[in-house]
């Protein structure tokens, strides 16, 4: 299979990041936040804390992770690749002919790779390292619109799968047998109901049982408790209108939430907010324009700990 290579030369870009100092307990300003991060979208790249592109690969990506071994796992609409930093493909999965899109990917604890296929037979797949399918979980997206069936599906620690269904206004938890055991609604009245187009895109299960959900056309990110009740939200009213179709989101270990705006083709496309909705970091890097998803890798030189909550 022909890999999605770009020229090996690394191109350096200037970047202007609005980085705000955080007041410390003693009243002095804490050091400004600097992140290195993987961006996935029109461009696929790792941006260093110095604002320079540390690595680039083919764009048009939808989802992905930097794995513990340093390789990048990347989902495109037609395939999933694991690629080394020197751009050698060491794992790949090609979309089945019966479906029309791949949505997301995740490397699982057992070494398999989770892949979401959208189309005539929407499903979650676990693909073994040799490329063979070892688990096929049918999905219930409540629409035949393949592109709007689902996005950032993730396996949970309990072995179930958390799947956002956009036009169903629902985040569903599936067992490996395909049974839905919990549904979280995003068409809540206090969020504006269905007219607000709160389509769930990224769903993140936290250790406390709550779920963080980015709501694309609704231009907000919310946190729901296990009963589906709203316990936190951040909207455009809080971030000066910077949300433009927020797709990717990540909850950091310090409790902050980073949100990417897919429709921001220029200007600020990534925003980090505290639990009190204070903006503490933004990115307007040219490589992050139109970001679909991302992964914060380091903060001020320290790696983001644990499995990324994204």
Long-range contacts (C-beta under 8 A, 24 or more apart in sequence): 1-79, 1-89, 1-92, 1-94, 3-81, 3-83, 3-87, 3-89, 3-92, 4-57, 4-58, 4-60, 4-76, 4-81, 5-57, 5-58, 5-87, 6-56, 6-57, 6-58, 6-87, 8-87, 10-53, 10-54, 10-55, 10-56, 11-53, 11-56, 12-52, 12-53, 13-51, 13-52, 13-53, 13-285, 13-286, 13-287, 14-51, 15-47, 15-51, 15-52, 15-283, 15-284, 15-285, 15-286, 16-284, 17-51, 17-281, 17-282, 17-283, 17-284, 17-285, 18-268, 18-279, 18-281, 18-282, 18-284, 19-281, 19-282, 20-279, 20-280, 20-281, 22-280, 31-300, 33-272, 33-280, 33-281, 33-299, 33-300, 34-299, 34-300, 34-301, 35-272, 35-281, 35-283, 35-296, 35-297, 35-298, 35-299, 36-296, 36-297, 36-298, 37-270, 37-283, 37-288, 37-294, 37-295, 37-296, 37-297, 38-64, 38-65, 38-66, 38-72, 38-294, 38-295, 38-297, 39-260, 39-285, 39-287, 39-288, 39-291, 39-294, 40-64, 40-74, 40-248, 40-291, 40-292, 40-293, 40-294, 41-262, 41-288, 41-289, 41-290, 41-291, 41-292, 41-293, 42-289, 42-290, 42-292, 43-287, 43-288, 43-289, 43-290, 44-72, 44-74, 45-287, 46-297, 47-283, 47-285, 47-287, 47-288, 49-298, 49-300, 49-301, 51-285, 53-287, 55-85, 56-287, 57-83, 57-87, 61-292, 62-102, 62-103, 62-104, 62-292, 62-293, 63-103, 63-104, 63-105, 63-106, 63-151, 63-152, 63-292, 63-293, 64-105, 64-293, 64-295, 65-105, 65-106, 65-107, 65-295, 65-308, 65-310, 66-295, 66-297, 67-107, 73-105, 73-106, 73-107, 73-113, 74-105, 75-102, 75-103, 75-104, 75-105, 75-115, 76-102, 77-101, 77-102, 78-102, 80-105, 80-113, 80-115, 80-127, 82-107, 82-113, 91-129, 91-131, 92-131, 93-125, 93-127, 93-131, 99-123, 99-146, 100-146, 101-146, 101-147, 103-149, 103-150, 103-151, 103-152, 103-153, 104-150, 104-151, 104-152, 104-153, 104-154, 106-153, 106-154, 106-155, 108-155, 114-153, 114-154, 114-155, 114-161, 116-150, 116-151, 116-153, 116-163, 118-146, 118-147, 118-149, 118-150, 119-146, 119-149, 120-146, 122-146, 122-149, 122-150, 124-153, 124-161, 124-163, 124-174, 135-176, 137-161, 137-174, 137-176, 137-177, 137-178, 138-178, 139-163, 139-165, 139-174, 139-178, 140-165, 140-168, 140-172, 140-180, 141-165, 141-166, 141-167, 141-168, 142-167, 142-168, 142-170, 143-167, 143-168, 148-199, 151-200, 151-201, 151-202, 151-247, 152-201, 152-202, 152-203, 152-248, 152-293, 152-310, 154-203, 154-204, 154-205, 156-205, 157-205, 162-203, 162-205, 162-211, 163-203, 164-200, 164-201, 164-202, 164-203, 164-213, 165-200, 166-199, 166-200, 166-201, 166-216, 167-199, 169-194, 169-198, 169-199, 169-200, 170-200, 171-200, 171-203, 171-211, 171-213, 182-226, 183-228, 184-211, 184-213, 184-224, 184-228, 185-228, 186-213, 186-215, 186-218, 186-222, 188-228, 188-230, 190-230, 191-215, 191-218, 191-220, 191-222, 191-230, 191-233, 192-218, 198-222, 201-246, 201-247, 201-248, 202-247, 202-248, 202-249, 202-293, 202-310, 204-249, 204-250, 204-251, 204-309, 204-310, 206-251, 206-309, 212-249, 212-251, 212-257, 212-309, 214-246, 214-247, 214-248, 214-249, 214-259, 215-246, 216-245, 216-246, 216-247, 216-262, 217-245, 219-243, 219-244, 219-245, 219-246, 220-246, 221-246, 221-249, 221-257, 221-259, 232-275, 234-259, 234-273, 234-277, 238-273, 238-277, 239-271, 239-273, 239-277, 239-279, 240-279, 242-268, 242-271, 242-279, 242-282, 243-271, 244-269, 247-291, 247-292, 247-293, 248-291, 248-292, 248-293, 248-294, 248-310, 249-310, 250-294, 250-295, 250-296, 250-308, 250-309, 250-310, 251-309, 251-310, 252-296, 252-299, 252-304, 252-309, 253-304, 253-305, 253-306, 254-299, 256-280, 258-294, 258-296, 260-288, 260-291, 260-292, 260-293, 260-294, 261-291, 262-290, 262-291, 262-292, 263-290, 264-289, 264-290, 264-291, 265-289, 265-290, 270-294
